[in-house]
Amino acid sequence: MSLVGDIIMQLRRRIPDAPQAFAQMSAPTIVGTSDPAGQFGPGPNLFFKVSMTNAFGETAPSPEIGPITLSTGQNAFQITIAGPALDTGNIRFMKVYMGLFAGQETAYALIPMVAGVSSYTLTSTPYNGIPPNRSTCYFPDSDGNFVGAYTAYRLLNEALAEMVRIAGGIVDVTGVQSQINQSMYRLNSPFYQFVNAWYDGYPMDVVQRSMMYLRNSAAGFSGILSYEQDGPQSVIQVWPQSNRTGGQNFLNAALSATANSFLVSDGTGFLSIGLAQIDNEIVVYSQVTSGATVFSGVLRGMGGTDAVAHNRFAPVTELNIRLSGYRMARTYSVGDSELVIQVPQAWEQPLVLHMLSQVRSMEQDDQNAKSLMSDFVQMTDKIAKQSRMGKIKPRQIPIWGQNTTDARNVNGIGFGWLIN
């Protein structure tokens, strides 16, 4: 999946208007060396160049280091690098190039960077590759010569809003935690339409708010749901009122941004298949095992949230009122370049066309601006038509309770299990 910065960089390459980039690395110190993988045979002299990488490219390499003779009794390269370069935030790897002759470094090894750490041990097997001759390690969150970072993000957010208007939104899921005897809940997710809903896994009927039953309180398995947007407020209402409060617990171990399972202290109050919120991230899980402590089959970053790392004891909240529908695009700000952009992959090209059209308009190149906008609209219309062909339709719920004493039907709308 693409990052927000990838879309910004696609625009800048088309202008062209490169943002700032990391400068050439200064030469690090390499000590106590030997050949960890037998790449060059026993006891040669080696020459080194070192660069750094972020999510968008690689710095120019350091001045050459060497020749350095491999010593005996060692099993890895020892690399020491100056501290200030480690505090730049989005550097991911140090890339150590090596070769048998000066100016002929033909293999490299990657060392993951850790903020505040200045000494590393190289133990990975080298790959084939030569150093770059210029820096491509760009900062998408910095200004170019023509388009500033703030303007680039404003163009992206405008393009996203227009894509939603034409293409009909982003299919996604979200949810809320039920509270016993409560019928109205406020949503934080930026949705504008819901087409399916579930309470504790039971399908609900999504209806207009004028069709809600508001005469008496009745706690049970909620069977119908309405969605209201009044200004900045997004509210759902359910009937019957929820008969339980959704589960609540905490992580019993730290969770990485890519993990597909997580551990809680006690998940006995949670459904075995469901939706949960960890800190601010919404996740879907498909199984609870090991004495209701291990949640597995986890999909991360749902409902427009970001998949991020979480510390032990982070709160885990069951979202047992589950909703699916069409989400509005979220907005991004300067500094968000390394977030995964929360849109379908097919949207990426038209987003760049819309942004580029606006830039050409700023340059008073009206003919190109109009042509690019026309291409954007045609491409977006095509995406919208394809989306409508596979459009999610509201689930048609059979009317339950006509021949039983433990369920009730309200004006033929949905169903609800009443708890007496």
Residue pairs with C-beta under 8 A, 6 or more apart in sequence:
1 340
1 341
1 345
2 340
2 341
2 345
2 348
3 55
3 337
3 338
3 339
3 340
3 341
4 140
4 156
4 332
4 336
4 337
4 338
4 339
4 340
4 341
5 55
5 56
5 140
5 141
5 337
5 338
6 56
6 341
6 348
7 156
7 341
7 348
7 351
7 352
7 355
8 19
8 140
8 152
8 153
8 156
8 337
9 56
9 138
9 140
10 348
10 352
11 147
11 152
11 155
11 156
11 352
11 355
11 356
11 359
12 18
12 19
12 140
12 144
12 147
12 152
14 352
14 356
15 144
15 146
15 147
15 356
15 359
17 144
17 145
17 146
17 147
18 138
18 144
19 138
19 139
19 140
19 141
19 142
19 143
19 144
19 149
20 138
20 139
20 142
20 143
21 57
21 59
21 135
21 136
21 137
21 138
21 139
22 52
22 54
22 59
22 88
22 91
22 135
22 137
22 139
23 59
23 60
23 135
24 59
24 60
24 61
24 62
24 135
25 50
25 51
25 52
25 59
25 60
25 61
25 62
25 85
26 62
26 63
26 82
26 85
27 50
27 62
27 63
27 64
27 65
28 50
28 62
28 65
28 79
28 80
28 81
28 82
28 94
29 79
29 80
29 81
30 48
30 65
30 68
30 77
30 78
30 79
30 80
31 78
31 80
32 71
32 74
32 77
32 78
33 46
33 68
33 69
33 70
33 71
33 74
33 77
33 78
34 70
34 71
34 72
34 73
34 74
34 75
34 76
34 77
35 41
35 42
35 44
35 46
35 70
36 75
36 76
36 77
36 122
36 123
36 124
36 125
37 124
37 125
37 126
39 98
39 107
39 125
39 126
40 46
40 70
40 98
40 100
42 70
43 69
43 70
43 72
44 69
44 70
44 100
45 66
45 67
45 68
45 69
45 70
45 100
46 66
46 67
46 68
46 70
46 98
46 99
46 100
47 64
47 65
47 66
47 67
47 68
47 98
47 99
47 100
47 101
47 102
47 103
47 104
47 105
48 64
48 65
48 66
48 68
48 96
48 97
48 98
48 105
49 61
49 62
49 63
49 64
49 65
49 97
49 105
49 131
50 61
50 62
50 65
50 79
50 81
50 94
50 95
50 96
50 97
51 58
51 59
51 60
51 61
51 62
51 94
51 95
51 97
51 131
51 132
51 137
52 58
52 59
52 85
52 91
52 93
52 94
52 95
52 113
52 137
53 59
53 91
53 92
53 93
53 95
53 137
54 90
54 91
54 92
54 137
54 138
54 139
55 90
55 92
55 337
55 338
56 136
56 137
56 138
56 139
56 140
56 337
57 135
57 136
57 137
57 138
58 95
58 132
58 135
58 136
58 137
59 135
59 137
60 132
60 133
60 134
60 135
61 97
61 131
61 132
64 102
64 103
64 105
66 102
67 102
75 123
76 121
76 122
76 123
77 96
77 109
77 121
77 122
78 119
78 120
78 121
78 122
79 94
79 96
79 111
79 119
79 120
79 121
79 122
80 118
80 119
80 120
81 94
81 118
81 119
81 120
82 118
83 116
83 118
85 91
86 113
86 114
86 115
86 116
86 117
86 118
87 115
87 116
89 115
90 139
90 337
90 338
91 113
92 112
92 113
93 110
93 111
93 112
93 113
94 110
94 111
94 113
94 120
95 108
95 109
95 110
95 111
96 108
96 109
96 110
96 111
96 122
97 105
97 106
97 107
97 108
97 129
97 130
97 131
98 105
98 107
98 108
98 109
98 126
99 105
99 106
99 107
105 130
105 131
106 128
106 129
106 130
107 126
107 127
107 128
107 129
108 126
108 127
108 129
108 131
109 122
109 124
109 125
109 126
109 127
110 124
110 127
111 120
111 122
111 124
139 337
140 149
140 152
140 337
141 149
141 334
141 335
141 336
141 337
142 149
143 149
144 152
146 359
147 155
147 359
149 334
150 334
152 355
153 332
153 333
153 334
153 336
155 354
155 355
155 358
155 359
156 332
156 351
156 355
157 329
157 331
157 332
158 354
158 355
158 358
159 350
159 351
159 352
159 354
159 355
159 358
160 329
160 330
160 331
160 343
160 351
161 329
162 354
162 376
162 380
163 329
163 343
163 347
163 350
163 351
163 354
163 380
164 170
164 328
164 329
166 377
166 380
166 381
166 384
167 347
167 380
167 383
167 384
167 387
168 326
168 384
168 387
168 388
169 192
169 193
169 325
169 326
169 327
169 328
170 304
170 326
170 327
170 328
170 329
170 342
170 343
170 344
171 324
171 325
171 326
171 327
171 387
171 392
172 191
172 302
172 303
172 304
172 324
172 325
172 326
172 327
173 275
173 282
173 284
173 302
173 303
173 322
173 323
173 324
174 187
174 189
174 191
174 275
174 282
174 302
174 303
174 304
174 319
174 323
174 327
175 275
175 277
175 282
175 303
175 319
175 320
175 321
175 322
175 323
176 185
176 186
176 187
176 236
176 319
176 321
176 323
177 245
177 246
177 248
177 277
177 317
177 318
177 319
177 320
177 321
178 185
178 199
178 200
178 222
178 238
178 242
178 244
178 245
178 246
178 320
178 321
179 185
179 242
179 245
179 246
180 219
180 242
180 243
180 244
180 245
181 217
181 219
181 241
181 242
181 243
182 241
182 242
183 217
183 237
183 238
183 239
183 241
183 242
184 235
184 236
184 237
184 238
185 235
185 236
185 237
185 238
185 321
186 233
186 234
186 235
187 234
187 235
187 236
188 234
189 234
189 282
189 303
189 304
189 327
190 234
190 304
190 327
190 328
190 329
190 330
191 227
191 234
191 323
191 325
191 326
191 327
191 328
192 229
192 325
192 326
192 327
192 328
193 227
193 325
193 326
194 206
194 225
194 227
194 236
194 323
194 324
194 325
194 326
195 206
195 324
195 325
195 326
195 392
195 393
195 394
195 395
196 203
196 206
196 323
196 324
196 325
196 392
196 394
196 395
197 203
197 204
197 205
197 206
197 225
197 321
197 322
197 323
197 324
198 204
198 321
198 322
198 323
199 221
199 222
199 223
199 225
199 238
199 242
199 320
199 321
199 322
200 221
200 244
200 271
200 320
201 271
201 273
201 274
201 322
202 221
202 223
202 417
203 395
203 397
204 222
204 223
204 224
204 225
204 238
204 397
204 414
205 223
205 224
205 225
205 394
205 395
205 397
205 413
205 414
205 415
206 224
206 225
206 226
206 227
206 394
207 224
207 225
207 226
207 413
207 414
208 226
209 226
209 227
209 228
209 237
211 224
211 226
211 411
211 413
212 224
212 226
212 237
212 239
213 224
213 239
213 410
213 411
213 413
214 239
217 241
218 239
218 240
218 241
218 416
218 418
219 240
219 241
219 242
219 243
219 418
219 419
220 240
220 241
220 243
220 416
220 417
220 418
220 419
221 240
221 243
221 416
221 417
221 419
222 238
222 239
222 240
222 241
222 242
222 321
222 416
223 239
223 240
223 397
223 414
223 415
223 416
223 417
224 238
224 239
224 410
224 413
224 414
224 415
224 416
225 236
225 237
225 238
225 239
225 321
225 323
226 236
226 237
227 234
227 235
227 236
228 234
228 235
228 236
228 237
229 235
236 321
236 323
238 321
239 410
239 416
240 416
240 417
240 418
242 321
243 419
246 269
246 270
246 317
246 318
246 319
246 320
246 321
247 267
247 268
247 269
247 270
247 271
247 317
247 318
247 320
248 269
248 315
248 316
248 317
248 318
249 264
249 265
249 266
249 267
249 269
249 270
249 315
249 316
250 264
250 265
250 313
250 314
250 315
250 316
251 262
251 263
251 264
251 278
251 310
251 311
251 312
251 313
251 314
251 316
252 263
252 264
252 265
252 293
252 312
253 262
253 263
253 312
254 309
254 310
254 311
254 312
255 262
255 278
255 309
255 310
255 314
256 309
257 300
257 307
257 308
257 309
258 300
258 307
259 298
260 296
260 297
260 298
260 299
260 300
261 294
261 295
261 296
261 297
261 298
262 278
262 283
262 294
262 295
262 298
262 316
263 293
263 294
263 295
264 293
264 295
264 316
265 293
266 292
266 293
267 288
267 292
267 293
267 295
267 316
268 292
269 318
270 276
270 288
270 292
270 295
270 318
271 288
271 318
271 320
272 287
272 288
273 285
273 286
273 287
274 284
274 285
274 318
274 319
274 320
274 322
275 282
275 283
275 284
275 285
275 302
275 318
275 319
275 320
275 322
276 282
276 283
276 285
276 295
276 316
276 317
276 318
276 319
277 283
277 316
277 317
277 319
278 310
278 314
278 315
278 316
279 308
279 310
279 314
279 315
280 305
281 300
281 301
281 305
281 306
281 307
281 308
281 310
282 301
282 302
282 303
282 305
282 319
283 298
283 299
283 300
283 301
283 302
284 298
284 299
284 302
285 295
285 296
285 297
285 298
285 299
286 296
286 297
286 298
287 295
287 296
287 297
288 294
288 295
288 296
289 296
300 307
301 307
301 340
301 342
303 327
304 327
304 330
304 342
306 339
306 340
306 342
307 340
324 392
325 392
329 342
329 343
330 342
332 339
332 341
341 348
343 351
344 383
346 383
347 383
349 379
350 375
350 376
350 379
350 380
350 383
353 372
353 373
353 375
353 376
353 379
354 372
354 373
354 376
356 372
357 368
357 369
357 370
357 372
357 373
357 376
358 369
360 366
360 368
360 369
360 372
361 369
397 414
397 415
398 415
399 409
399 412
399 414
399 415
400 407
400 409
400 415
401 407
401 408
401 409
401 415
402 409
406 417
406 418
407 415
407 416
407 417
407 418
408 415
408 416
408 418
409 415
410 416
